[in-house]
Amino acid sequence: MNSSPRLHRVLTFSQAAENSPSLARLTGLVQESNDRLQAVESLIPEALRPAIQAGPIEGDVWCLLVSSNAAAAKVRQLLPLIQTRLIDKGWKVTSIRLKILITRKQ
């Protein structure tokens, strides 16, 4: 049995991401998704913005998380404009998926 004390080093999230390629990649995708939403925010009516969150990026497909069916119907109408804006900003986006967030009742 090793009787020497184990030293625990506390890392910040940034330090952990730097030391883990997969975590660094995930962090980069989260940042890129948030950047994409910020780039298209002006296309979304102000009242609708709180209902939308940046979602995962899978290759050329971006997902937006939407709080309700009604909000998704409105966002669906904006998808061509949103996709064009993203392409104009340099992102390769072949499609945008919408995922409705279901809230569970307690």
N, CA, C and O of each residue as an XYZ file, in Angstrom:
424
protein
N       0.840     -1.175      0.000
C       0.000      0.000      0.000
C       0.887      1.240      0.000
O       1.853      1.333      0.757
N       0.544      2.170     -0.848
C       1.308      3.407     -0.964
C       0.819      4.379      0.089
O      -0.351      4.765      0.083
N       1.701      4.781      0.996
C       1.291      5.662      2.086
C       1.493      7.138      1.782
O       1.166      7.988      2.611
N       2.026      7.458      0.604
C       2.228      8.868      0.275
C       0.892      9.523     -0.048
O       0.046      8.926     -0.713
N       0.709     10.730      0.417
C      -0.570     11.416      0.170
C      -0.734     11.745     -1.316
O       0.216     12.114     -2.006
N      -1.967     11.596     -1.773
C      -2.264     11.944     -3.165
C      -2.521     13.440     -3.246
O      -3.274     14.008     -2.455
N      -1.897     14.039     -4.191
C      -2.102     15.470     -4.390
C      -3.224     15.669     -5.400
O      -3.194     15.093     -6.487
N      -4.177     16.455     -5.057
C      -5.292     16.772     -5.949
C      -5.084     18.173     -6.483
O      -4.929     19.134     -5.729
N      -5.083     18.262     -7.756
C      -4.894     19.552     -8.391
C      -6.239     20.004     -8.944
O      -6.889     19.263     -9.682
N      -6.647     21.180     -8.601
C      -7.900     21.733     -9.088
C      -7.626     22.449    -10.400
O      -6.739     23.297    -10.496
N      -8.417     22.082    -11.418
C      -8.274     22.708    -12.730
C      -9.504     23.540    -13.042
O     -10.623     23.185    -12.671
N      -9.285     24.633    -13.717
C     -10.424     25.383    -14.236
C     -10.945     24.635    -15.448
O     -10.263     23.758    -15.977
N     -12.144     24.972    -15.894
C     -12.702     24.335    -17.076
C     -11.802     24.572    -18.285
O     -11.576     23.663    -19.083
N     -11.296     25.778    -18.415
C     -10.402     26.105    -19.540
C      -9.153     25.245    -19.527
O      -8.718     24.765    -20.574
N      -8.568     25.044    -18.348
C      -7.375     24.214    -18.244
C      -7.684     22.761    -18.602
O      -6.900     22.101    -19.284
N      -8.826     22.275    -18.139
C      -9.222     20.901    -18.454
C      -9.441     20.743    -19.951
O      -9.055     19.726    -20.529
N     -10.056     21.736    -20.585
C     -10.301     21.678    -22.024
C      -8.991     21.668    -22.805
O      -8.870     20.975    -23.814
N      -8.026     22.427    -22.342
C      -6.719     22.464    -23.008
C      -6.014     21.107    -22.940
O      -5.262     20.743    -23.844
N      -6.263     20.372    -21.870
C      -5.599     19.081    -21.665
C      -6.367     17.906    -22.260
O      -5.873     16.779    -22.244
N      -7.543     18.145    -22.773
C      -8.355     17.068    -23.336
C      -8.839     17.473    -24.723
O      -9.675     18.368    -24.845
N      -8.327     16.830    -25.768
C      -8.744     17.188    -27.130
C     -10.256     17.072    -27.347
O     -10.854     17.918    -28.013
N     -10.871     16.030    -26.788
C     -12.313     15.872    -27.006
C     -13.112     16.952    -26.271
O     -14.109     17.448    -26.796
N     -12.686     17.311    -25.078
C     -13.356     18.378    -24.340
C     -13.128     19.724    -25.022
O     -14.030     20.560    -25.065
N     -11.935     19.932    -25.549
C     -11.645     21.171    -26.275
C     -12.520     21.275    -27.522
O     -13.020     22.354    -27.841
N     -12.707     20.163    -28.224
C     -13.554     20.163    -29.423
C     -15.000     20.473    -29.051
O     -15.659     21.272    -29.716
N     -15.491     19.839    -27.985
C     -16.862     20.075    -27.534
C     -17.049     21.533    -27.123
O     -18.058     22.153    -27.459
N     -16.084     22.071    -26.403
C     -16.143     23.478    -25.985
C     -16.192     24.399    -27.207
O     -16.940     25.376    -27.231
N     -15.386     24.074    -28.217
C     -15.375     24.862    -29.451
C     -16.704     24.812    -30.179
O     -17.156     25.823    -30.717
N     -17.342     23.634    -30.201
C     -18.647     23.504    -30.861
C     -19.734     24.288    -30.127
O     -20.600     24.898    -30.754
N     -19.682     24.265    -28.802
C     -20.659     25.034    -28.014
C     -20.489     26.521    -28.303
O     -21.473     27.234    -28.497
N     -19.250     26.986    -28.332
C     -18.979     28.401    -28.613
C     -19.443     28.763    -30.021
O     -20.052     29.812    -30.230
N     -19.151     27.883    -30.991
C     -19.565     28.160    -32.370
C     -21.085     28.208    -32.496
O     -21.622     29.059    -33.205
N     -21.774     27.308    -31.818
C     -23.233     27.305    -31.868
C     -23.797     28.601    -31.293
O     -24.721     29.188    -31.857
N     -23.236     29.042    -30.168
C     -23.667     30.315    -29.577
C     -23.354     31.492    -30.498
O     -24.146     32.428    -30.598
N     -22.203     31.448    -31.168
C     -21.838     32.502    -32.120
C     -22.823     32.545    -33.287
O     -23.200     33.620    -33.752
N     -23.235     31.367    -33.753
C     -24.203     31.306    -34.858
C     -25.527     31.942    -34.446
O     -26.109     32.726    -35.196
N     -25.997     31.596    -33.246
C     -27.265     32.174    -32.788
C     -27.148     33.683    -32.667
O     -28.073     34.407    -33.034
N     -26.039     34.157    -32.165
C     -25.839     35.606    -32.051
C     -25.832     36.264    -33.431
O     -26.333     37.378    -33.586
N     -25.269     35.585    -34.435
C     -25.190     36.136    -35.787
C     -26.559     36.266    -36.451
O     -26.749     37.114    -37.322
N     -27.517     35.425    -36.040
C     -28.844     35.459    -36.682
C     -29.914     36.084    -35.790
O     -31.069     36.207    -36.199
N     -29.542     36.473    -34.596
C     -30.501     36.998    -33.624
C     -31.336     38.160    -34.176
O     -32.526     38.267    -33.878
N     -30.722     39.013    -34.965
C     -31.457     40.175    -35.494
C     -32.552     39.766    -36.486
O     -33.446     40.564    -36.769
N     -32.500     38.556    -37.013
C     -33.530     38.063    -37.937
C     -34.758     37.528    -37.193
O     -35.825     37.351    -37.781
N     -34.592     37.280    -35.916
C     -35.652     36.673    -35.104
C     -36.408     37.776    -34.376
O     -35.789     38.623    -33.732
N     -37.749     37.781    -34.467
C     -38.514     38.799    -33.740
C     -38.148     38.794    -32.246
O     -37.969     37.741    -31.633
N     -38.047     39.977    -31.699
C     -37.589     40.131    -30.317
C     -38.405     39.304    -29.326
O     -37.840     38.732    -28.393
N     -39.707     39.231    -29.511
C     -40.558     38.471    -28.590
C     -40.294     36.967    -28.669
O     -40.586     36.236    -27.722
N     -39.748     36.508    -29.782
C     -39.495     35.080    -30.002
C     -38.105     34.649    -29.511
O     -37.875     33.459    -29.300
N     -37.203     35.572    -29.331
C     -35.811     35.249    -28.976
C     -35.663     34.425    -27.695
O     -34.853     33.499    -27.670
N     -36.422     34.728    -26.622
C     -36.265     33.913    -25.398
C     -36.667     32.447    -25.582
O     -36.291     31.602    -24.770
N     -37.421     32.137    -26.628
C     -37.889     30.774    -26.869
C     -36.875     29.926    -27.626
O     -37.123     28.745    -27.871
N     -35.736     30.508    -28.001
C     -34.764     29.812    -28.851
C     -33.407     29.742    -28.155
O     -32.939     30.715    -27.564
N     -32.788     28.555    -28.244
C     -31.442     28.346    -27.711
C     -30.580     27.713    -28.792
O     -31.080     27.004    -29.666
N     -29.291     27.974    -28.723
C     -28.354     27.330    -29.635
C     -28.258     25.857    -29.270
O     -28.171     25.498    -28.096
N     -28.276     25.012    -30.293
C     -28.196     23.572    -30.073
C     -26.939     22.987    -30.685
O     -26.027     23.719    -31.071
N     -26.892     21.669    -30.773
C     -25.678     21.002    -31.266
C     -25.403     21.240    -32.746
O     -26.308     21.518    -33.533
N     -24.134     21.122    -33.097
C     -23.679     21.168    -34.488
C     -23.192     19.769    -34.821
O     -22.338     19.214    -34.130
N     -23.743     19.207    -35.888
C     -23.319     17.876    -36.340
C     -22.951     17.985    -37.807
O     -23.814     17.909    -38.682
N     -21.678     18.162    -38.069
C     -21.224     18.339    -39.446
C     -21.753     19.648    -40.007
O     -21.481     20.719    -39.463
N     -22.514     19.560    -41.105
C     -23.085     20.749    -41.751
C     -24.498     21.056    -41.261
O     -25.157     21.948    -41.795
N     -24.967     20.326    -40.249
C     -26.327     20.503    -39.733
C     -26.255     21.181    -38.369
O     -25.508     20.761    -37.486
N     -27.046     22.237    -38.218
C     -27.122     22.957    -36.945
C     -28.507     22.754    -36.384
O     -29.480     22.715    -37.136
N     -28.613     22.627    -35.096
C     -29.893     22.429    -34.434
C     -30.201     23.631    -33.546
O     -29.344     24.119    -32.809
N     -31.437     24.092    -33.636
C     -31.926     25.122    -32.726
C     -32.914     24.468    -31.773
O     -33.762     23.680    -32.192
N     -32.805     24.788    -30.517
C     -33.715     24.274    -29.501
C     -34.801     25.319    -29.281
O     -34.519     26.485    -29.002
N     -36.044     24.880    -29.411
C     -37.178     25.802    -29.367
C     -38.123     25.356    -28.251
O     -38.314     24.159    -28.037
N     -38.708     26.315    -27.548
C     -39.484     26.014    -26.348
C     -40.902     25.497    -26.592
O     -41.512     24.942    -25.679
N     -41.442     25.667    -27.809
C     -42.817     25.222    -28.047
C     -43.067     24.975    -29.526
O     -42.291     25.392    -30.386
N     -44.172     24.285    -29.798
C     -44.574     24.050    -31.190
C     -44.882     25.364    -31.902
O     -44.545     25.537    -33.073
N     -45.521     26.281    -31.193
C     -45.881     27.569    -31.801
C     -44.625     28.355    -32.190
O     -44.558     28.935    -33.273
N     -43.641     28.367    -31.303
C     -42.387     29.063    -31.608
C     -41.669     28.382    -32.772
O     -41.098     29.051    -33.633
N     -41.700     27.050    -32.793
C     -41.052     26.310    -33.885
C     -41.704     26.638    -35.226
O     -41.010     26.760    -36.235
N     -43.015     26.780    -35.248
C     -43.717     27.114    -36.499
C     -43.264     28.478    -37.017
O     -43.074     28.656    -38.220
N     -43.093     29.429    -36.118
C     -42.632     30.762    -36.525
C     -41.178     30.728    -36.988
O     -40.828     31.354    -37.989
N     -40.333     29.999    -36.261
C     -38.922     29.909    -36.621
C     -38.761     29.199    -37.963
O     -37.908     29.571    -38.768
N     -39.576     28.184    -38.198
C     -39.495     27.427    -39.457
C     -39.621     28.357    -40.668
O     -38.975     28.134    -41.692
N     -40.440     29.384    -40.554
C     -40.608     30.351    -41.641
C     -39.339     31.168    -41.881
O     -39.111     31.663    -42.985
N     -38.526     31.304    -40.853
C     -37.303     32.113    -40.938
C     -36.076     31.314    -41.371
O     -35.025     31.899    -41.637
N     -36.192     29.984    -41.447
C     -35.021     29.151    -41.710
C     -34.255     29.516    -42.979
O     -33.024     29.532    -42.943
N     -34.926     29.814    -44.112
C     -34.139     30.209    -45.289
C     -33.285     31.465    -45.043
O     -32.136     31.529    -45.477
N     -33.845     32.445    -44.354
C     -33.085     33.669    -44.034
C     -31.932     33.377    -43.084
O     -30.826     33.890    -43.253
N     -32.206     32.547    -42.086
C     -31.176     32.200    -41.105
C     -30.026     31.461    -41.782
O     -28.858     31.761    -41.536
N     -30.360     30.496    -42.634
C     -29.327     29.728    -43.325
C     -28.493     30.624    -44.240
O     -27.269     30.503    -44.288
N     -29.156     31.518    -44.961
C     -28.437     32.448    -45.836
C     -27.489     33.330    -45.037
O     -26.354     33.550    -45.458
N     -27.933     33.836    -43.895
C     -27.086     34.687    -43.048
C     -25.854     33.920    -42.581
O     -24.741     34.444    -42.614
N     -26.055     32.678    -42.146
C     -24.932     31.880    -41.667
C     -23.920     31.616    -42.776
O     -22.713     31.698    -42.550
N     -24.407     31.302    -43.968
C     -23.522     31.054    -45.111
C     -22.758     32.333    -45.457
O     -21.559     32.291    -45.732
N     -23.466     33.479    -45.440
C     -22.815     34.766    -45.714
C     -21.718     35.079    -44.695
O     -20.740     35.756    -45.015
N     -21.887     34.581    -43.467
C     -20.893     34.817    -42.409
C     -19.758     33.788    -42.463
O     -18.821     33.860    -41.668
N     -19.839     32.831    -43.398
C     -18.743     31.885    -43.578
C     -18.942     30.494    -43.006
O     -18.041     29.660    -43.094
N     -20.108     30.222    -42.416
C     -20.365     28.888    -41.886
C     -20.983     28.011    -42.968
O     -21.827     28.466    -43.739
N     -20.567     26.776    -43.018
C     -21.141     25.821    -43.962
C     -22.317     25.135    -43.269
O     -22.131     24.297    -42.387
N     -23.520     25.502    -43.680
C     -24.735     24.960    -43.072
C     -25.639     24.471    -44.197
O     -26.193     25.270    -44.953
N     -25.784     23.153    -44.301
C     -26.656     22.609    -45.345
C     -28.101     22.513    -44.881
O     -29.021     22.528    -45.700
N     -28.308     22.413    -43.562
C     -29.681     22.418    -43.046
C     -29.674     22.812    -41.575
O     -28.662     22.728    -40.880
N     -30.854     23.247    -41.134
C     -31.048     23.632    -39.736
C     -32.231     22.820    -39.217
O     -33.329     22.868    -39.773
N     -31.989     22.083    -38.154
C     -33.048     21.296    -37.515
C     -33.617     22.076    -36.347
O     -32.923     22.866    -35.707
N     -34.877     21.844    -36.085
C     -35.508     22.417    -34.897
C     -35.871     21.278    -33.964
O     -36.432     20.268    -34.389
N     -35.552     21.445    -32.705
C     -35.919     20.456    -31.697
C     -36.722     21.174    -30.628
O     -36.280     22.168    -30.052
N     -37.904     20.649    -30.378
C     -38.776     21.270    -29.388
C     -38.439     20.704    -28.020
O     -38.416     19.488    -27.824
N     -38.181     21.592    -27.084
C     -37.865     21.192    -25.718
C     -39.161     20.893    -24.977
O     -40.051     21.740    -24.895
N     -39.257     19.713    -24.452
C     -40.441     19.309    -23.700
C     -40.151     19.539    -22.220
O     -39.156     19.038    -21.697
N     -41.002     20.284    -21.556
C     -40.836     20.472    -20.127
C     -41.751     19.500    -19.405
O     -42.921     19.349    -19.756
N     -41.207     18.849    -18.403
C     -41.986     17.875    -17.647
C     -42.717     18.580    -16.508
O     -42.160     19.438    -15.823
N     -43.950     18.201    -16.329
C     -44.734     18.767    -15.221
C     -44.410     17.994    -13.962
O     -44.312     16.767    -13.981
N     -44.248     18.708    -12.881
C     -43.917     18.071    -11.591
C     -45.149     17.636    -10.877
O     -45.064     17.083     -9.781
